[in-house]
Amino acid sequence: MELNENARIDTSQIDDRRGSGGGGGMGIPIPIGGGRGGIVGIVIAVLVALVGGGLGLNAMTGEEGDNAALEQRCEEAPDALEHLDCRNNLYVNSIQAYWRTALPEAFGEQYRPTRTVFFDRAVNTACGSADSGVGPFYCPGDSLVYIDLSFYEVLSEQLGASGEFAQPYVLAHEYGHHVQNLLGTNEQVHRAQQRDPGAANELSVRLELQADCYAGAWAKNATGTADDRGQKIFTSITERDIAEAIDTAEAIGDDAISERANRPVNPDEFTHGSSADRKRWFNRGYDSGDPATCDTFSGAV
């Protein structure tokens, strides 16, 4: 993977709340290395349960970051791509550039951009307060992606997914949830879970696998994404990069996380999908390059 050093990093797509002190309070109970939801992405069964009220999903937090330091480092400094936050900022730029074109082409809907919140330790969201232990997640209540960038150390050191392309895969998965929110998929799943609580976990798995498939579709098209001046964001993505994304998908499968935590593997408790399922659906999106092929809700997963 090689990023274009001439691509402009648009920091307006980031809300930098690092150093703000963050949330506190209840938090969303998805511990690293355990819990029913795994690591990447908030368990959708938890989020959609909050849609009906709960912790004030529709109440905005009013919290806002200060991007001044990020702007100086990423938009003005010549060594911007040496910084983790700047590279992740550019990944976000690429993912959103892709969906601006792909969403209307695949689904006939206009894409509404959102922002990624960089936080450390804890953060307040419209879905409640959360700490770094939940991993990256998407909150439908405020339509924001949240990530503590130290998660990548956990991904590498504890889960064995150390490749650089693991990072844009993680972000592309979370933006897949944003696309689902725009298309109404999240709400449809929520209603189906209410009608049939016994199918809640299976529906959560299907939602997560679709986000993996959407991430694969972005990866296939990432070298075609450009900044607002027409400069390509990626100059190359190699087969090794795609292998790193697949390795990450496998590392965060529900079965892999259970085994790592020395817990019994129970498919009935899966919320994100097995390693094999996550790999297969990422590959489905990547091989086709078309998010319209990511129908995880028809037939077997």
C-alpha positions as CSV (number, residue, x, y, z in Angstrom):
1,M,0.0,0.0,0.0
2,E,1.3,3.4,-0.9
3,L,-0.5,6.7,-0.2
4,N,0.0,9.7,-2.5
5,E,2.0,12.3,-0.6
6,N,0.4,14.9,-2.9
7,A,-3.1,14.1,-1.8
8,R,-4.8,16.7,0.4
9,I,-5.8,15.5,3.8
10,D,-9.2,16.8,4.6
11,T,-9.3,17.2,8.4
12,S,-12.9,18.5,8.3
13,Q,-13.9,14.8,8.2
14,I,-12.4,14.2,11.6
15,D,-13.6,15.4,15.0
16,D,-10.5,15.2,17.2
17,R,-11.5,14.9,20.8
18,R,-8.2,13.5,22.1
19,G,-7.2,15.0,25.4
20,S,-10.7,16.2,26.1
21,G,-11.1,13.9,29.1
22,G,-13.9,11.9,27.4
23,G,-16.9,10.2,28.8
24,G,-17.1,8.2,32.0
25,G,-20.4,6.8,33.3
26,M,-21.9,3.5,32.2
27,G,-20.0,2.8,29.0
28,I,-20.9,0.2,26.4
29,P,-20.0,-3.3,27.8
30,I,-17.9,-4.9,25.1
31,P,-14.5,-5.6,26.6
32,I,-11.4,-6.2,24.5
33,G,-10.7,-9.9,24.1
34,G,-14.0,-11.1,25.3
35,G,-17.7,-10.1,25.6
36,R,-20.3,-11.2,23.1
37,G,-19.5,-8.6,20.5
38,G,-15.8,-9.1,19.8
39,I,-13.7,-6.1,18.9
40,V,-14.4,-4.3,15.7
41,G,-17.7,-2.5,15.7
42,I,-20.2,-2.0,18.5
43,V,-22.6,-5.0,18.7
44,I,-25.5,-3.9,16.6
45,A,-27.9,-5.8,18.9
46,V,-26.9,-3.4,21.6
47,L,-27.2,-0.3,19.4
48,V,-30.5,-1.1,17.9
49,A,-31.9,-1.9,21.3
50,L,-31.1,1.7,22.2
51,V,-33.0,3.1,19.2
52,G,-36.2,2.8,21.1
53,G,-35.0,5.0,24.0
54,G,-32.5,3.4,26.4
55,L,-29.5,5.7,26.9
56,G,-30.8,8.6,24.9
57,L,-29.7,7.5,21.4
58,N,-31.3,10.5,19.7
59,A,-29.9,13.1,22.1
60,M,-26.8,14.7,20.7
61,T,-23.9,15.0,23.1
62,G,-23.0,18.6,22.2
63,E,-19.3,17.6,22.5
64,E,-17.0,18.9,19.9
65,G,-13.2,18.5,19.4
66,D,-10.5,20.9,18.5
67,N,-8.9,20.1,15.2
68,A,-6.3,22.9,15.2
69,A,-3.4,20.6,16.0
70,L,-4.6,18.0,13.6
71,E,-4.9,20.6,10.8
72,Q,-1.4,21.8,11.4
73,R,0.1,18.4,11.4
74,C,-1.9,16.9,8.6
75,E,-2.6,19.7,6.2
76,E,0.5,21.8,6.6
77,A,3.4,19.6,7.6
78,P,5.5,18.0,4.8
79,D,5.8,14.8,6.8
80,A,2.1,14.4,7.4
81,L,2.0,10.7,6.2
82,E,4.5,9.7,8.9
83,H,1.8,10.4,11.5
84,L,-0.8,7.7,12.4
85,D,-3.6,10.1,12.8
86,C,-2.9,11.8,9.4
87,R,-2.8,8.4,7.6
88,N,-6.1,7.4,9.2
89,N,-7.6,10.8,8.3
90,L,-6.6,10.1,4.6
91,Y,-8.1,6.6,4.8
92,V,-11.4,8.2,5.9
93,N,-11.2,10.6,3.0
94,S,-10.8,7.7,0.6
95,I,-13.7,5.7,2.0
96,Q,-16.1,8.6,1.9
97,A,-14.9,9.6,-1.6
98,Y,-15.8,6.0,-2.7
99,W,-19.2,6.1,-1.2
100,R,-20.1,9.4,-2.7
101,T,-20.1,7.7,-6.1
102,A,-20.8,4.1,-5.1
103,L,-24.0,4.6,-3.1
104,P,-26.0,6.4,-5.8
105,E,-24.7,4.0,-8.4
106,A,-25.4,0.8,-6.5
107,F,-28.5,1.8,-4.5
108,G,-29.8,5.0,-6.1
109,E,-29.3,6.9,-2.8
110,Q,-27.2,10.0,-2.2
111,Y,-24.3,9.6,0.3
112,R,-24.3,11.9,3.3
113,P,-20.8,12.3,4.6
114,T,-20.1,12.0,8.3
115,R,-17.1,12.3,10.6
116,T,-14.7,10.0,12.5
117,V,-14.1,10.9,16.1
118,F,-10.6,10.4,17.4
119,F,-10.7,10.0,21.1
120,D,-8.5,8.6,23.9
121,R,-9.6,6.6,26.9
122,A,-13.3,7.5,26.9
123,V,-15.9,9.4,24.9
124,N,-19.5,10.6,25.2
125,T,-21.7,9.6,22.3
126,A,-25.4,9.8,21.4
127,C,-25.4,6.0,22.2
128,G,-24.0,6.6,25.7
129,S,-20.5,6.9,27.0
130,A,-17.8,4.4,25.9
131,D,-14.2,3.7,26.8
132,S,-11.4,2.4,24.6
133,G,-12.2,-1.2,25.6
134,V,-15.2,-1.3,23.2
135,G,-12.9,-0.9,20.1
136,P,-13.9,1.2,17.1
137,F,-17.7,1.6,16.6
138,Y,-20.4,3.4,14.7
139,C,-23.2,5.2,16.6
140,P,-26.4,5.5,14.5
141,G,-27.8,8.1,16.9
142,D,-25.2,10.8,15.9
143,S,-24.0,9.0,12.7
144,L,-20.4,9.2,13.8
145,V,-17.6,6.7,13.7
146,Y,-15.5,6.5,16.9
147,I,-12.0,5.2,17.3
148,D,-9.2,5.4,19.9
149,L,-6.2,5.0,17.6
150,S,-4.4,3.0,20.3
151,F,-6.7,0.1,19.2
152,Y,-4.3,-0.7,16.4
153,E,-1.7,-1.7,19.1
154,V,-4.3,-4.1,20.5
155,L,-5.1,-5.4,17.0
156,S,-1.4,-6.0,16.4
157,E,-0.1,-7.2,19.8
158,Q,-3.1,-9.1,21.1
159,L,-4.9,-10.2,18.0
160,G,-2.0,-10.8,15.6
161,A,-3.3,-8.5,12.9
162,S,-0.2,-6.2,12.5
163,G,-0.4,-5.3,8.8
164,E,-0.8,-1.6,7.9
165,F,-3.9,-2.3,5.7
166,A,-5.7,-3.6,8.8
167,Q,-6.3,0.0,9.7
168,P,-8.3,1.1,6.6
169,Y,-10.2,-2.2,6.7
170,V,-11.3,-1.4,10.2
171,L,-12.5,2.1,9.2
172,A,-14.1,0.8,6.0
173,H,-16.1,-1.7,8.1
174,E,-17.4,1.1,10.4
175,Y,-18.3,3.2,7.4
176,G,-20.2,0.2,6.1
177,H,-22.4,0.6,9.2
178,H,-23.0,4.3,8.2
179,V,-24.1,3.2,4.8
180,Q,-26.5,0.7,6.4
181,N,-27.8,3.6,8.5
182,L,-28.4,5.7,5.4
183,L,-30.1,2.9,3.6
184,G,-32.4,2.0,6.6
185,T,-30.9,-1.4,7.0
186,N,-30.1,-0.8,10.7
187,E,-33.7,0.1,11.4
188,Q,-35.0,-2.9,9.5
189,V,-32.8,-5.2,11.5
190,H,-34.0,-3.5,14.7
191,R,-37.6,-4.1,13.9
192,A,-36.9,-7.7,12.9
193,Q,-35.1,-8.3,16.2
194,Q,-38.1,-6.9,18.1
195,R,-40.5,-9.2,16.2
196,D,-38.2,-12.2,16.7
197,P,-35.8,-11.9,19.7
198,G,-34.6,-15.4,19.2
199,A,-33.1,-14.3,15.8
200,A,-31.4,-11.2,17.2
201,N,-27.9,-12.6,17.2
202,E,-28.2,-14.1,13.7
203,L,-29.5,-10.7,12.4
204,S,-26.6,-8.9,14.1
205,V,-24.1,-11.3,12.3
206,R,-25.7,-10.6,9.0
207,L,-25.5,-6.9,9.5
208,E,-21.8,-7.2,10.5
209,L,-20.9,-9.4,7.6
210,Q,-22.5,-7.0,5.2
211,A,-20.3,-4.2,6.6
212,D,-17.3,-6.5,5.9
213,C,-18.5,-7.0,2.4
214,Y,-18.9,-3.2,1.9
215,A,-15.3,-2.8,3.2
216,G,-14.2,-5.3,0.6
217,A,-16.0,-3.3,-2.2
218,W,-14.2,-0.2,-1.1
219,A,-10.8,-2.0,-1.0
220,K,-11.3,-3.1,-4.6
221,N,-12.0,0.5,-5.7
222,A,-9.7,2.4,-3.3
223,T,-7.0,3.2,-5.9
224,G,-9.7,5.0,-7.9
225,T,-10.5,7.4,-5.0
226,A,-9.3,11.0,-5.1
227,D,-9.1,14.2,-3.0
228,D,-11.1,17.3,-3.8
229,R,-8.4,18.4,-6.3
230,G,-8.5,15.2,-8.2
231,Q,-5.3,13.8,-6.7
232,K,-5.4,10.0,-6.2
233,I,-5.3,9.1,-2.6
234,F,-3.7,5.6,-3.0
235,T,-1.0,5.1,-5.7
236,S,-1.0,1.4,-5.1
237,I,-2.7,-1.4,-3.1
238,T,-1.0,-4.8,-3.4
239,E,-2.2,-8.4,-3.0
240,R,-0.3,-8.4,0.3
241,D,-2.4,-5.5,1.5
242,I,-5.6,-7.4,0.8
243,A,-4.2,-10.4,2.5
244,E,-3.6,-8.2,5.6
245,A,-7.3,-7.1,5.6
246,I,-8.4,-10.8,5.3
247,D,-6.0,-11.7,8.1
248,T,-7.7,-9.0,10.2
249,A,-11.2,-10.2,9.4
250,E,-10.2,-13.7,10.4
251,A,-8.5,-12.5,13.7
252,I,-11.6,-10.8,14.9
253,G,-14.1,-13.6,14.1
254,D,-16.3,-14.5,17.0
255,D,-14.8,-18.0,17.1
256,A,-11.2,-16.7,17.1
257,I,-11.9,-14.3,19.9
258,S,-13.6,-17.0,22.0
259,E,-10.7,-19.3,21.5
260,R,-8.2,-16.6,22.4
261,A,-10.2,-15.9,25.6
262,N,-10.3,-19.7,26.4
263,R,-14.1,-19.7,26.2
264,P,-16.3,-22.3,24.5
265,V,-17.1,-21.5,20.9
266,N,-20.9,-21.2,20.6
267,P,-22.2,-20.1,17.2
268,D,-25.6,-19.3,18.7
269,E,-23.9,-16.5,20.6
270,F,-22.0,-15.0,17.6
271,T,-22.8,-11.4,16.9
272,H,-20.2,-10.6,14.2
273,G,-19.6,-13.9,12.4
274,S,-17.0,-16.6,12.4
275,S,-13.5,-16.0,11.0
276,A,-14.5,-18.0,7.9
277,D,-17.7,-16.0,7.3
278,R,-15.9,-12.6,7.8
279,K,-13.2,-13.6,5.3
280,R,-15.7,-14.9,2.8
281,W,-17.9,-11.8,2.8
282,F,-14.9,-9.4,2.6
283,N,-13.8,-11.4,-0.4
284,R,-17.3,-11.2,-1.9
285,G,-17.1,-7.4,-1.8
286,Y,-13.6,-7.3,-3.0
287,D,-14.0,-9.8,-5.9
288,S,-17.1,-8.1,-7.2
289,G,-16.2,-4.5,-6.4
290,D,-19.9,-3.9,-6.2
291,P,-21.7,-3.3,-2.9
292,A,-25.0,-4.3,-4.5
293,T,-23.6,-7.9,-4.2
294,C,-23.4,-7.7,-0.4
295,D,-26.8,-9.1,0.4
296,T,-26.1,-11.1,3.6
297,F,-29.8,-11.2,4.4
298,S,-30.9,-13.7,1.7
299,G,-30.1,-17.4,2.3
300,A,-27.4,-18.8,4.5
301,V,-24.5,-16.6,5.5
